[in-house]
Amino acid sequence: MARQHARTLWYDRPKYVFMEFCVEDSTDVHVLLEDHRIVFSCKNGDGVELYNEIEFYAKVNSKDSQDKRSGRSITCFVRKWKEKVAWPRLTKEDIKPVWLSVDYDNWRDWEGDEEVELAQVAHYAELLQKVNTKKPPPAMDDLDDDSDSADATSN
C-alpha cells in the first residue's frame, strides 16, 4: 500500500510557525522535529498511511516546539530560531507541494505591526493626557436655588 501525503495548512507568526496536518481519527502518530525539517506520519481512520517530510525555509528551535493532537488534526507549534523574521513560505525549496496550503483563516500580515502598535500607544497616551489635564472646577454660582418651587410642584 502506497503512502499518501496529509493535507497540511500553515501560517506564520513573529515567534512561531504553525502547521496543521489535517487527518481525522489519526492513529500511530509520529512527529519528528529537527532544526531544519519535520517528518510527520500516521494512519487515518481508514488505515491509510500518511507521510509528510518538510525541509523548513529557515532554522527552527526544535527543543522549544510542540505538537497537539485532536480528533481532526495534529497541530505543530514550531519555534523560529530567528524571531520577528517573516517566512515567505514554509519550505526551503521555492516549490509548493499540492498538499501544502496557507491557512488563510489564521494568516495575518504581522510585519509592520510594531509601527501600528506604537501609533496606537501614542494615540492612547494623547487621550490620557487630555483626560488628565486638570482644569478648574466649573463655577456653581449660575445655579438657581429651586428647592422651594420643587416642593410646590410635588404637592
DAQUI-V619423 format. One record per residue. N is the residue number from 1. RES is the residue in one letter. BURIAL is 1 if it has 24 or more other ideal C-beta (glycine too) atoms within 12 Angstrom, else 0. Layout:
n = <N/N>
res = <RES/RES>
burial = <BURIAL/BURIAL>
This chain:
n = <1/2/3/4/5/6/7/8/9/10/11/12/13/14/15/16/17/18/19/20/21/22/23/24/25/26/27/28/29/30/31/32/33/34/35/36/37/38/39/40/41/42/43/44/45/46/47/48/49/50/51/52/53/54/55/56/57/58/59/60/61/62/63/64/65/66/67/68/69/70/71/72/73/74/75/76/77/78/79/80/81/82/83/84/85/86/87/88/89/90/91/92/93/94/95/96/97/98/99/100/101/102/103/104/105/106/107/108/109/110/111/112/113/114/115/116/117/118/119/120/121/122/123/124/125/126/127/128/129/130/131/132/133/134/135/136/137/138/139/140/141/142/143/144/145/146/147/148/149/150/151/152/153/154/155>
res = <M/A/R/Q/H/A/R/T/L/W/Y/D/R/P/K/Y/V/F/M/E/F/C/V/E/D/S/T/D/V/H/V/L/L/E/D/H/R/I/V/F/S/C/K/N/G/D/G/V/E/L/Y/N/E/I/E/F/Y/A/K/V/N/S/K/D/S/Q/D/K/R/S/G/R/S/I/T/C/F/V/R/K/W/K/E/K/V/A/W/P/R/L/T/K/E/D/I/K/P/V/W/L/S/V/D/Y/D/N/W/R/D/W/E/G/D/E/E/V/E/L/A/Q/V/A/H/Y/A/E/L/L/Q/K/V/N/T/K/K/P/P/P/A/M/D/D/L/D/D/D/S/D/S/A/D/A/T/S/N>
burial = <0/0/0/0/1/1/1/1/1/1/1/1/1/0/0/1/1/1/1/1/1/1/1/0/0/1/0/0/1/0/1/0/1/0/0/0/1/1/1/1/1/1/0/1/0/0/0/0/0/1/1/1/1/1/0/1/1/1/0/1/0/1/0/0/1/0/1/0/0/0/0/0/1/1/1/1/1/1/1/1/0/0/0/0/0/1/1/0/0/1/1/0/0/0/0/0/0/0/1/1/1/1/1/0/0/0/0/0/0/0/0/0/0/0/0/0/0/0/0/0/0/0/0/0/0/0/0/0/0/0/0/0/0/0/0/0/0/0/0/0/0/0/0/0/0/0/0/0/0/0/0/0/0/0/0>
